């Protein structure tokens, strides 16, 4: 199996005060490099694509100097950014990962790849721990059953032709928060494997503190 890796780093870090989180350094190294270096150990990954915006392309090229990667510009929406990466991917499978998730592990990646034995689309997820309620007009409408809910992570792995079919059928990508939603809309199954607590997404300044503590303490 040959996989094209797509790392999405085209955000603007609005919740980090406008700082591009993918290229923020923690423990002296850019966030994006932590996951990238893990993916470099995966033999099935034959192509690496970094999705960036025009403002950070020079920074990205400097960070990845000497690395065998391709760059593509992102779009207005995250889903558009991923699509731009998929469209230039050369391999039959694409693995999509958020640059802001630095601590993806090799066992998790292997678990996702292994799950392709009985599916064309695989995503990692964690069971929901908090109580989740639907609120309408500032009042609770109902409480959802936790045992049917999961929190979805990346990397997500897809057969490229399925995503291309989804892009052809669904031109409007607004409201698409992860690529598995497109597969769902096609009516195709999405296999779920167990994610990892450590595979957190850095979004806020507090997340940066947590990430630094993870590295400092070797968690």
Buried (B, 14 or more C-beta within 10 A) or exposed (E): EEBBBBBBBBBBBEBBEEBBBBBBEBEEEBBBBBBBEBBEEBEBBBBBBBBBBEEBBEBBBEBBEEEEBBBBEBBEBBBBBBBBBBEBBEBEBBBBBBBBBBBBEEEBBEBBBEBBEEBBBBBBBBEBEEEEEEEEEEEEEEEEEEEEBBEBBBBBBBBBEBBBBBBEEBEEBEEBEBBBBBBBEBEBEBBBBEBBEBBBBBBEEEBBEEBEEBBEEEE
